[in-house]
């Protein structure tokens, strides 16, 4: 599915928005994250490459179109070597609960603990949306400042590298739809929407509850590298992976939904990432749908 540009918007439906539905507006920008803690004194400082060597390393690593890349005067290759703004996950705390996607989600019972106490959620802004019949959404969001991460205006406006969003969520079976993803590419005012993507997938219901579902279908080569897949299979219109783990193979069902922003136009400065996971209140506490390995990355177009 291609990203949705400015236009009519998503309503309360559980699946991808149609062209006649209303798309949600981006939420108010969250407060800036707290400053990073100072590094522990006394740690050895790694040796920095020379400007020429840093340029050589990054051009080999990034492989930009034409094999070269022109930097604005204010940037140096040594600075880019330290920041690594391309091919890097730009989200903070992408796996806050420390869950491994290569294994079934560890069983968890109802809890009365706040979500923030169950892991490292630094960088995430969290709230709860109450629904009917004991259901609720946990809403987690963060905004990525692309310039602060080391990218520059000319690259974003002229080259317009791909912006890729990936996420994994648990097939918790707490409701028909247990996950939503909303992403906005925003201008410098953090209000003007240049491109956006919204999806609320329904899982197939096959297999035991608790397996992980990914809401972006990577390229086959990237899939094999990431998930160590030994075999791809297609079943009922969905893409699956056999993922080896110890003495068994774990089947992950992957809806064929693409979340790669391409040719989005000039002016993008922020990526606002928001996902929602469904909860259900039981007698002993709250049952939650978990997510892991969320990512926003920028890479040159193939």
C-alpha positions in Angstrom: 0.0 0.0 0.0 1.4 3.4 -0.9 1.5 6.2 1.6 -1.4 8.5 1.7 -0.7 12.1 0.9 -2.7 15.1 2.0 -6.4 14.3 1.5 -9.5 12.8 3.1 -9.0 11.0 6.3 -9.3 7.7 8.5 -12.4 7.2 10.5 -13.0 4.5 13.1 -12.7 1.5 10.8 -10.5 -1.4 11.6 -8.8 -1.7 8.2 -6.9 0.5 5.9 -8.7 3.8 5.1 -10.5 4.1 1.8 -10.2 7.3 -0.2 -13.7 8.4 1.1 -12.7 8.2 4.8 -11.2 11.0 6.8 -7.5 10.7 7.7 -6.5 11.6 11.3 -4.6 14.8 11.9 -1.2 14.5 13.5 -1.4 14.9 17.3 0.2 17.9 19.0 3.9 17.6 19.0 5.2 15.9 22.2 7.6 17.7 24.5 11.2 17.5 23.5 12.9 14.4 25.1 15.0 14.9 28.1 18.7 15.5 27.5 20.8 12.3 27.4 22.7 11.5 30.5 26.4 12.4 30.4 28.7 9.6 29.5 30.6 7.9 32.3 34.0 9.8 32.7 37.1 7.9 32.1 36.0 5.8 29.2 38.5 5.7 26.4 37.7 7.9 23.4 37.7 5.8 20.1 40.1 7.0 17.5 38.4 9.1 14.9 39.1 8.6 11.1 40.4 11.4 9.0 38.0 13.4 6.8 39.1 11.5 3.7 38.9 8.1 5.3 35.5 8.8 6.8 34.2 9.9 3.4 35.5 6.7 1.8 33.9 4.5 4.5 30.5 6.2 4.3 30.3 6.2 0.6 31.1 2.5 0.5 28.6 1.8 3.2 25.7 4.0 1.9 26.3 3.5 -1.8 24.5 6.7 -2.9 23.2 7.1 -6.4 26.1 7.9 -8.7 28.6 6.8 -6.0 29.1 10.4 -4.7 27.4 12.7 -2.3 27.8 16.5 -1.9 27.7 17.9 1.6 26.7 21.4 2.6 29.6 23.6 3.9 28.5 23.2 7.6 28.8 19.4 7.5 31.9 17.2 7.6 32.3 13.5 6.8 33.8 13.0 10.3 30.6 14.3 11.9 28.5 12.1 9.7 30.7 9.2 10.6 29.8 9.8 14.2 26.1 10.4 13.7 25.4 7.7 11.1 22.0 9.2 10.1 21.3 6.7 7.3 20.5 3.0 7.7 20.1 3.5 11.4 17.0 3.1 13.6 16.1 6.7 14.6 13.5 5.8 17.2 14.6 5.8 20.9 13.9 2.6 23.0 12.6 0.6 20.0 12.3 -2.5 22.1 11.2 -1.2 25.5 10.1 -4.5 27.0 13.1 -6.4 25.8 11.1 -9.0 23.9 12.6 -11.2 21.3 10.7 -11.5 18.0 12.4 -14.8 17.2 10.5 -16.5 20.0 6.8 -16.6 20.9 5.8 -13.7 23.1 6.5 -14.7 26.7 3.2 -15.5 28.5 1.9 -12.8 30.7 -1.1 -12.6 32.9 -3.3 -9.7 33.9 -1.2 -6.9 35.5 -2.1 -3.9 37.6 1.3 -2.3 37.0 1.6 0.8 34.8 3.2 0.1 31.4 6.0 2.5 32.2 7.2 0.2 35.0 7.5 -2.9 32.7 10.5 -1.7 30.7 12.6 1.2 29.4 10.2 3.5 27.6 12.5 6.5 27.4 11.6 8.7 24.5 8.0 7.4 24.2 5.0 9.5 25.2 2.3 7.2 26.5 -1.4 7.6 27.1 -4.5 5.5 27.4 -7.7 5.7 25.4 -10.7 4.1 27.1 -13.1 2.0 24.9 -16.3 0.1 25.7 -16.6 -3.4 27.3 -13.4 -3.2 29.3 -11.2 -2.5 26.2 -8.7 0.3 25.8 -5.9 1.5 23.6 -2.3 2.1 24.8 -1.0 4.9 22.6 2.7 5.3 22.3 4.3 8.0 20.1 7.5 9.9 19.4 8.7 12.4 17.0 11.9 12.1 15.1 13.8 15.3 14.2 15.6 14.4 11.0 18.0 17.3 11.0 18.9 16.7 14.7 19.7 13.1 13.8 22.3 14.3 11.2 20.4 14.5 7.9 20.4 17.8 6.0 17.9 19.9 4.0 19.4 19.4 0.6 19.4 15.6 1.0 15.8 15.5 2.2 14.5 17.9 -0.4 16.4 16.9 -3.5 17.5 13.3 -3.1 14.4 12.4 -1.0 15.7 9.1 0.3 13.3 6.5 1.3 11.8 6.7 4.8 11.0 3.2 6.1 8.7 2.4 9.0 8.7 -1.1 10.6 6.9 -2.6 13.6 6.1 -6.0 15.1 3.0 -6.5 17.3 1.7 -9.5 19.2 -1.4 -11.4 17.9 -3.0 -11.2 21.3 -6.5 -12.1 20.1 -7.9 -9.5 22.6 -10.1 -8.1 19.8 -10.6 -8.3 16.1 -8.1 -5.4 15.7 -5.4 -5.2 18.3 -3.0 -2.8 16.6 -2.9 0.5 14.6 -0.1 2.4 13.1 -0.2 6.1 12.2 2.8 7.9 10.7 3.1 11.5 9.5 5.9 13.2 7.6 5.8 16.8 8.8 7.3 20.1 7.8 9.5 22.3 10.0 6.4 23.7 11.8 5.6 20.1 12.9 2.0 20.8 11.8 2.0 20.7 8.0 1.5 17.2 6.7 3.5 16.3 3.6 2.8 12.6 3.5 1.1 10.1 5.9 0.3 6.5 6.3 -2.4 4.8 8.4 -3.2 1.1 8.9 -5.3 -1.0 11.3 -4.7 -4.6 10.2 -6.8 -7.6 11.2 -4.8 -10.8 11.9 -5.9 -14.0 10.2 -6.6 -15.8 13.5 -4.6 -18.9 12.4 -2.1 -20.5 14.7 -1.7 -20.1 18.4 -2.2 -16.6 20.0 0.9 -14.8 21.0 2.9 -15.0 17.8 4.5 -11.9 16.3 3.0 -10.0 13.3 5.0 -7.5 11.3 3.2 -4.7 9.5 5.7 -4.0 6.8 6.8 -6.6 4.2 10.5 -6.1 3.7 12.3 -7.0 0.5 13.2 -10.7 0.3 16.9 -10.1 0.8 16.3 -7.9 3.8 13.8 -10.4 5.2 16.3 -13.2 5.0 19.0 -11.2 6.7 16.8 -9.9 9.5 14.8 -13.1 10.3 17.3 -15.7 9.2 14.5 -17.2 7.2 15.2 -20.5 5.4 12.0 -20.6 3.4 9.3 -18.2 2.3 5.7 -19.4 1.9 2.5 -17.8 0.7 -0.8 -18.9 2.2 -4.2 -17.4 1.7 -2.8 -14.1 0.4 -0.4 -13.6 3.3 3.3 -13.8 3.4 4.9 -16.2 6.0 8.3 -17.0 7.2 9.7 -20.1 8.7 12.1 -18.8 11.3 14.5 -21.3 12.8 14.9 -21.3 16.6 16.7 -24.1 18.4 14.9 -27.4 17.5 11.8 -26.0 15.9 10.6 -23.5 13.2 8.4 -20.6 14.3 5.9 -19.4 11.7 5.4 -15.6 11.6 2.4 -14.3 9.6 3.3 -11.1 7.7 0.5 -9.0 6.2 1.5 -7.7 2.8 1.5 -4.0 3.8 4.3 -1.6 2.8 5.4 1.3 4.9 8.1 2.9 2.8 7.7 6.6 2.0 9.0 7.3 -1.5 9.1 10.6 -3.5 7.3 12.4 -0.7 8.2 15.9 -1.9 10.4 18.6 -0.4 10.1 20.0 3.1 10.1 16.9 5.3 11.8 17.6 8.6 10.0 15.4 11.2 8.6 11.9 11.3 5.8 11.5 13.8 5.4 7.8 14.7 2.3 6.6 16.7 1.1 3.1 17.3 -1.8 1.8 19.4 -2.2 -1.6 21.0 -5.4 -3.1 22.4 -5.9 -3.9 26.1 -8.7 -5.8 27.9 -9.5 -5.5 31.6 -9.9 -8.8 33.5 -10.6 -9.5 37.1 -6.9 -9.7 38.0 -5.8 -6.7 36.0 -5.1 -5.6 32.5 -4.2 -7.9 29.6 -2.0 -6.1 27.1 -1.0 -6.5 23.4 2.8 -6.0 23.2 4.9 -4.5 20.4 8.7 -4.7 19.8 11.4 -3.7 17.3 9.7 -0.5 16.1 11.9 1.4 13.7 12.1 4.5 11.5 15.1 4.6 9.2 16.3 6.5 6.1 18.1 4.9 3.2 18.9 5.7 -0.4 16.4 4.5 -3.1 17.4 1.3 -4.8 
